[in-house]
Amino acid sequence: MTHTRGARFAAGAAVVLVGVYVATSLSFSDPGADPFKRVTTGLRSTASPYFTQSWNVFAPNILKTNIELEIAAQWRDGSGRLVKSGWFSATKLELADVAGQPSPSRAVKQSWNLIRAYNTRFLALDRDQQEVVLNTFIRRVGDDQYTERTDPQLTAQLNSLGHNPAAVRSLLQYDDVMVQYSTLLATAYFGRKAERVRWRIVYHRPNDFAHRASSARQFPAETRAFGWREADQKLDADSLAAFRDFVARSGGRHEH
C-alpha cells in the first residue's frame, strides 16, 4: 500500500513538472501568450537559460567591430630638435608576424588585449574624468621644457571629478603599462629612444552582409586618441631586444 501511494505521488509530481515545462515552453513560443508572458516575467527571466537559444551557441560573443592599436612617438634628433612621428599600427605588426601560420600563438593578441583592458578602465570613469585622460599628461614649465604630471597630481584631479577612487587607481596603473609597452615598441620601430608616446584606438566596422562583396568601405573608421605621456625612461635591455626582434620579423620599420 505504501509502495502504491509513493508511486502515485511520484507519477503525479512528474505530470506536474512536465505540465509546467510544456506551459513554460508554450509561453516562449506562442505569439498569443503575451498576457501570460507579462504575468510571469520573473519566472521567464529565471527559466530563460533553459528554454531559449541565442546565436551565440554558433558564434560565441561575435564581434561586430574590429579594433586596432596605433602608437605615435617623439624623440630628439642630432641637433636636439624634437621630432614627432606619425601613427603606426601595433596590431598590424602582430598580424604580419603570424601571417600564414595556421595555429598562431595567442601572444599575437597582445596589443588587442592591452587596448581592450585599458578601454574598459577608461569607460568606467565619469565623463569629466575621461576628458582628463584623453588629454596630455605633460605640462609646460618653460620654453621647450616640459615635465610629467605625477600620479598623485593626476589622482587628486580625477578624484575631485568623481567618487570612484578604485576606478581611477586602476586606470592610472594600466596607463603606466600602456606607456611602457608604447615606449618599447616605438623605440624598436623607429630606432630612436622615445621621449614621449601616445596611442589611439581605431574602430573598423566591416560592411554589412548585403555589402560584403563591395570593395568600398560602408562605414568610416572611428578613433579614440589619448594625449601625450612622458615615455618610460628605464627600458629593460632584454625587453627592448625582444621588441626589436618582433619588429624585424613582422617586416616593420627598424632603424639603427
RODO-2510 file (C-alpha; in nm, 4 decimals, decimal comma):
residues 256
     n   res          X          Y          Z
     1     m     0,0000     0,0000     0,0000
     2     t     0,2842     0,2341     0,0917
     3     h     0,4634     0,1451    -0,2303
     4     t     0,1473     0,2209    -0,4312
     5     r     0,0990     0,5576    -0,2583
     6     g     0,4640     0,6508    -0,3271
     7     a     0,4355     0,5503    -0,6911
     8     r     0,1213     0,7589    -0,7327
     9     f     0,2894     1,0585    -0,5714
    10     a     0,5942     1,0254    -0,7977
    11     a     0,3754     0,9915    -1,1055
    12     g     0,1711     1,2962    -1,0029
    13     a     0,4816     1,5033    -0,9413
    14     a     0,6206     1,4008    -1,2813
    15     v     0,2974     1,5015    -1,4535
    16     v     0,3039     1,8400    -1,2790
    17     l     0,6675     1,9008    -1,3766
    18     v     0,6023     1,8037    -1,7381
    19     g     0,2951     2,0269    -1,7414
    20     v     0,4946     2,3234    -1,6085
    21     y     0,7673     2,2602    -1,8658
    22     v     0,5184     2,2410    -2,1547
    23     a     0,3299     2,5506    -2,0366
    24     t     0,6509     2,7489    -1,9996
    25     s     0,7723     2,6364    -2,3420
    26     l     0,4445     2,7454    -2,4982
    27     s     0,4708     3,0845    -2,3286
    28     f     0,8020     3,1368    -2,5056
    29     s     0,6875     3,0262    -2,8494
    30     d     0,3148     3,1054    -2,8754
    31     p     0,2544     3,4576    -3,0188
    32     g    -0,0844     3,4658    -2,8441
    33     a     0,0640     3,4137    -2,4987
    34     d     0,1543     3,7791    -2,4375
    35     p    -0,0767     3,8230    -2,1353
    36     f     0,0738     3,5148    -1,9755
    37     k     0,4230     3,6450    -2,0522
    38     r     0,3532     3,9697    -1,8715
    39     v     0,2228     3,7898    -1,5639
    40     t     0,5197     3,5517    -1,5494
    41     t     0,8025     3,7982    -1,6180
    42     g     1,0022     3,6841    -1,3147
    43     l     0,9549     3,3164    -1,3972
    44     r     1,0580     3,3770    -1,7586
    45     s     1,3811     3,5538    -1,6632
    46     t     1,4725     3,2605    -1,4377
    47     a     1,3734     2,9941    -1,6900
    48     s     1,5120     3,1687    -1,9991
    49     p     1,8536     2,9935    -1,9993
    50     y     1,6762     2,6565    -2,0156
    51     f     1,4035     2,7419    -2,2692
    52     t     1,5667     2,9803    -2,5167
    53     q     1,8598     2,9743    -2,7553
    54     s     2,0714     3,2548    -2,8958
    55     w     2,3041     3,2616    -3,1928
    56     n     2,5979     3,2686    -2,9512
    57     v     2,5846     2,8914    -2,9495
    58     f     2,7183     2,9003    -3,3074
    59     a     2,9421     3,2094    -3,2795
    60     p     3,0114     3,2897    -2,9112
    61     n     3,0499     3,6633    -2,8380
    62     i     3,0958     3,7521    -3,2040
    63     l     3,2466     4,0984    -3,2565
    64     k     3,0826     4,3489    -3,4884
    65     t     3,3778     4,5897    -3,4818
    66     n     3,7491     4,5251    -3,5235
    67     i     3,9802     4,7286    -3,3023
    68     e     4,3362     4,8346    -3,3681
    69     l     4,6033     4,9949    -3,1500
    70     e     4,8101     5,2720    -3,3095
    71     i     5,1064     5,4478    -3,1479
    72     a     5,2943     5,7720    -3,2106
    73     a     5,6190     5,8954    -3,0532
    74     q     5,8512     6,1933    -3,0164
    75     w     6,2320     6,1931    -2,9921
    76     r     6,5290     6,4302    -3,0275
    77     d     6,7398     6,4371    -3,3422
    78     g     7,1157     6,5028    -3,3506
    79     s     7,0657     6,8772    -3,3137
    80     g     6,8311     6,8397    -3,0190
    81     r     6,5240     6,9273    -3,2253
    82     l     6,2076     6,7483    -3,1245
    83     v     6,0812     6,5111    -3,3950
    84     k     5,7213     6,3916    -3,3937
    85     s     5,6274     6,0696    -3,5722
    86     g     5,3098     5,9723    -3,7476
    87     w     5,0906     5,6859    -3,6322
    88     f     5,1881     5,3232    -3,6823
    89     s     4,9787     5,0162    -3,6083
    90     a     5,0973     4,7778    -3,3366
    91     t     4,8101     4,5434    -3,4250
    92     k     4,9090     4,5199    -3,7917
    93     l     5,2659     4,4373    -3,6915
    94     e     5,1364     4,1485    -3,4819
    95     l     4,9162     4,0204    -3,7634
    96     a     5,2087     4,0385    -4,0067
    97     d     5,4224     3,8395    -3,7634
    98     v     5,1869     3,5390    -3,7796
    99     a     5,0732     3,5628    -4,1424
   100     g     5,0390     3,2167    -4,2927
   101     q     5,0525     3,0335    -3,9610
   102     p     4,7507     2,8039    -3,9135
   103     s     4,7897     2,7983    -3,5338
   104     p     4,9500     3,1271    -3,4255
   105     s     5,0454     3,1975    -3,0671
   106     r     4,7920     3,3858    -2,8571
   107     a     5,0723     3,6332    -2,7862
   108     v     4,9798     3,7894    -3,1194
   109     k     4,6814     3,9441    -2,9407
   110     q     4,8961     4,1497    -2,7045
   111     s     4,8052     4,4913    -2,8470
   112     w     4,4399     4,3890    -2,8749
   113     n     4,4297     4,2642    -2,5159
   114     l     4,6083     4,5759    -2,3893
   115     i     4,3788     4,8248    -2,5558
   116     r     4,0635     4,6362    -2,4582
   117     a     4,1731     4,6242    -2,0937
   118     y     4,2715     4,9917    -2,0991
   119     n     3,9496     5,0978    -2,2712
   120     t     3,7389     4,9038    -2,0178
   121     r     3,9033     5,1025    -1,7381
   122     f     3,8598     5,4255    -1,9322
   123     l     3,4866     5,3659    -1,9808
   124     a     3,4472     5,3032    -1,6057
   125     l     3,5339     5,6703    -1,5423
   126     d     3,2888     5,9591    -1,5340
   127     r     3,2686     6,1831    -1,8415
   128     d     3,4721     6,4670    -1,6857
   129     q     3,7381     6,2194    -1,5789
   130     q     3,7512     6,0766    -1,9296
   131     e     3,8233     6,4236    -2,0704
   132     v     4,1287     6,4478    -1,8451
   133     v     4,2566     6,1057    -1,9541
   134     l     4,2077     6,1909    -2,3222
   135     n     4,4278     6,4978    -2,2736
   136     t     4,8056     6,5105    -2,2353
   137     f     4,9699     6,4098    -1,9070
   138     i     5,2549     6,6563    -1,9673
   139     r     5,2711     7,0235    -1,8667
   140     r     5,4932     7,3044    -1,9918
   141     v     5,7371     7,4532    -1,7401
   142     g     5,9339     7,6809    -1,9762
   143     d     6,0351     7,7374    -2,3365
   144     d     6,0555     7,3930    -2,4920
   145     q     6,0673     7,2422    -2,1443
   146     y     5,8058     7,0073    -2,0098
   147     t     5,7559     6,7887    -1,7097
   148     e     5,5467     6,4861    -1,6351
   149     r     5,2331     6,5183    -1,4272
   150     t     5,2830     6,2777    -1,1392
   151     d     5,0394     6,0078    -1,0350
   152     p     4,9489     6,1932    -0,7108
   153     q     4,8605     6,5043    -0,9148
   154     l     4,6506     6,3075    -1,1611
   155     t     4,4891     6,1023    -0,8857
   156     a     4,3875     6,4164    -0,6963
   157     q     4,2416     6,5791    -1,0093
   158     l     4,0496     6,2716    -1,1202
   159     n     3,9156     6,2022    -0,7712
   160     s     3,7926     6,5620    -0,7495
   161     l     3,5752     6,4952    -1,0560
   162     g     3,4076     6,1778    -0,9325
   163     h     3,3550     5,9333    -0,6480
   164     n     3,5237     5,6236    -0,7863
   165     p     3,8778     5,6069    -0,6438
   166     a     3,9148     5,2362    -0,7294
   167     a     3,8381     5,3054    -1,0969
   168     v     4,0838     5,5968    -1,1008
   169     r     4,3590     5,3891    -0,9418
   170     s     4,3020     5,1022    -1,1856
   171     l     4,3127     5,3337    -1,4887
   172     l     4,6336     5,5083    -1,3845
   173     q     4,8058     5,1790    -1,3103
   174     y     4,7165     5,0491    -1,6545
   175     d     4,8151     5,3805    -1,8107
   176     d     5,1673     5,3084    -1,6861
   177     v     5,1501     4,9682    -1,8565
   178     m     5,0493     5,1347    -2,1835
   179     v     5,3357     5,3842    -2,1530
   180     q     5,5894     5,1066    -2,1037
   181     y     5,4575     4,8995    -2,3946
   182     s     5,4346     5,2016    -2,6271
   183     t     5,7863     5,3199    -2,5351
   184     l     5,9422     4,9803    -2,6039
   185     l     5,7592     4,9282    -2,9324
   186     a     5,8092     5,2848    -3,0606
   187     t     6,1808     5,2755    -2,9734
   188     a     6,2187     4,9437    -3,1545
   189     y     6,0096     5,0594    -3,4503
   190     f     6,1763     5,3970    -3,5131
   191     g     6,5229     5,3104    -3,3852
   192     r     6,5216     5,6227    -3,1673
   193     k     6,4744     5,6471    -2,7910
   194     a     6,1189     5,7704    -2,7487
   195     e     6,0839     6,0779    -2,5308
   196     r     5,7037     6,0885    -2,5412
   197     v     5,4389     5,8463    -2,6582
   198     r     5,0679     5,8437    -2,7227
   199     w     4,8167     5,5892    -2,8502
   200     r     4,4761     5,5677    -3,0061
   201     i     4,2107     5,3041    -3,0650
   202     v     4,0865     5,2661    -3,4221
   203     y     3,7470     5,1037    -3,4728
   204     h     3,6790     4,9310    -3,8049
   205     r     3,3252     4,8097    -3,8696
   206     p     3,3040     4,5599    -4,1574
   207     n     3,0441     4,6049    -4,4293
   208     d     2,7015     4,4602    -4,3675
   209     f     2,6282     4,1218    -4,5212
   210     a     2,4381     4,2814    -4,8098
   211     h     2,7531     4,4817    -4,8999
   212     r     3,0053     4,2047    -4,8350
   213     a     3,1243     4,1954    -5,1971
   214     s     3,1858     4,5700    -5,2170
   215     s     3,5488     4,6870    -5,2035
   216     a     3,4358     5,0287    -5,0754
   217     r     3,4065     5,0680    -4,7003
   218     q     3,0474     5,1125    -4,5931
   219     f     3,1421     5,2629    -4,2564
   220     p     3,4302     5,5081    -4,1932
   221     a     3,6852     5,4195    -3,9273
   222     e     3,6381     5,5857    -3,5883
   223     t     3,9171     5,6713    -3,3462
   224     r     3,9650     5,7482    -2,9773
   225     a     4,3014     5,9204    -2,9281
   226     f     4,4749     5,9728    -2,5954
   227     g     4,7197     6,2540    -2,5204
   228     w     5,0972     6,2526    -2,4884
   229     r     5,2685     6,0803    -2,1975
   230     e     5,6313     6,1035    -2,0897
   231     a     5,7993     5,7891    -2,2186
   232     d     5,9318     5,5234    -1,9820
   233     q     6,2944     5,6220    -1,9217
   234     k     6,4090     5,2857    -1,7848
   235     l     6,3904     5,0333    -2,0666
   236     d     6,4955     4,6792    -1,9894
   237     a     6,7624     4,5759    -2,2418
   238     d     6,6265     4,2233    -2,2840
   239     s     6,2720     4,3516    -2,3367
   240     l     6,3891     4,6062    -2,5941
   241     a     6,5833     4,3349    -2,7783
   242     a     6,2697     4,1195    -2,7887
   243     f     6,0657     4,4082    -2,9315
   244     r     6,3327     4,4784    -3,1943
   245     d     6,3279     4,1134    -3,2958
   246     f     5,9488     4,1252    -3,3177
   247     v     5,9575     4,4367    -3,5405
   248     a     6,2172     4,2753    -3,7669
   249     r     6,0099     3,9551    -3,8008
   250     s     5,6964     4,1484    -3,8872
   251     g     5,8733     4,3441    -4,1605
   252     g     5,8174     4,6766    -3,9881
   253     r     6,0439     4,9785    -3,9903
   254     h     6,3598     4,9244    -3,7861
   255     e     6,6224     5,1964    -3,7928
   256     h     6,9562     5,1963    -3,6096
***
